[in-house]
Amino acid sequence: MLSSFAVLTAILLLLTLLPLSRIKHWLVRGLDFPRLQLAVLSGLLLVMQLAMLDVTQGASQVLILLNLGCLAVQAWWIWPYTRLHRTEVPLTKAASANRQTVSIITANVLMTNRNAPALIELVQQHKPDVLVTLESDLWWQQQLDTLSIDYPHSIKCPLDNLYGMHVYSRLPLHNGAVQFLVEPDVPSIHAEVELSRGLRVVMHFVHPAPPSPTENESSSERDAELLVLAVSVAQCKQPLIVTGDLNDVAWSETTRLFRKVSGLVDPRIGRGMFNSFHAAYPFVRWPLDHLFHSRHFSLQQIKRLPNIGSDHFPLLITLSLEEETTGEQTVTLEPDDMQLVKSDLAEQAVLPEQVHRPERSAGAPVA
């Protein structure tokens, strides 16, 4: 029995330690995702060890301590996304007719999914200011164009490679651009959204390709796209939002580095994980769909919406614009962080100057 527990502990130890390395291969980076599940497994194994092993034996004590260490490491990564952690973004204190808000639904629709009415119904129910869809091809565009009466402003990039992207807005869009920053077939969309009293919010919509056996062998492309955007948006002084399917979990080193460099805050911290993938498997879920924003906002609501037939749940977030900056980051930029960023960007030969800055552009509203 001791040997069986030793093997199980060794496996959990390996799965815990490998992601701490800077190896970018998909097999290693994929272990960033199931930290909650690995923490649960470590907890169950710990209970079994305490119940079934002779805890007076040195070997048993070593196994228990190793398993406790695994549990502690996994818990350290995920605990900011529990209610035990302090929040980064304050709640909106009180509703006001003069308060400007912006609401967004982010939905990875799954390109082969044909349940467009489910998403359209959610949009009609919640009436967000902005709808961004990911994996949306020409068929999805044709279905979503039925919203054009209520959402007359749009930026469309239909693709049949799982990386199509569409933005539909009730509010005017300005200085919009579709870019292919790192990979020639993976777009991002950048624009300003004009609120009711003329104030503009800068928005960046992203969906980098993941490290996986069917996509990219390493996370280099994904990491570079996130980090080049982080460096670019850090220079923006206007209210700003970044949202989309990052193909990375909220607690990963890359996403933490994105937050450190960009200076953006995460409304989920201290409130929950809001796991958006995989919609079909309750025990294998993690937060892949994200929204980060500048400290110009407070949080009115964040909600995971019902399944629309995709492998992702849509997310609905409503932010309130505040007169003074709010919130406080819970991560700190370390001296070596920018060197890591420079290395990742150099590997993919991409520069922050290449990212479209809609707040610096002058042009007519987007149709």
Secondary structure, DSSP 8 states (H G I E B T S, - for coil): -HHHHHHHHHHHHHHHHGGGS---BHHHHGGGTTHHHHHHHHHHHHHHHHHHS-TTSHHHHHHHHHHHHHHHHHHHHHGGGSTTS--SS-B--S--TT--EEEEEEEE--TT---HHHHHHHHHHH--SEEEEES--HHHHHHHGGGTTT--EEEEE--SSS--EEEEESS-EEEEEEE-SSSTT--EEEEEEE-TTS-EEEEEEE----BSTTSBSBSHHHHHHHHHHHHHHTT--S-EEEEEE-SS-TTSHHHHHHHHHH--B-TTTTT-----B-TT-TTS-B--EEEEE-TTEEEEEEEE----SSSB--EEEEEEE-SS-----S----TTHHHHHHHHHHHHT--GGGS--GGG----EE-
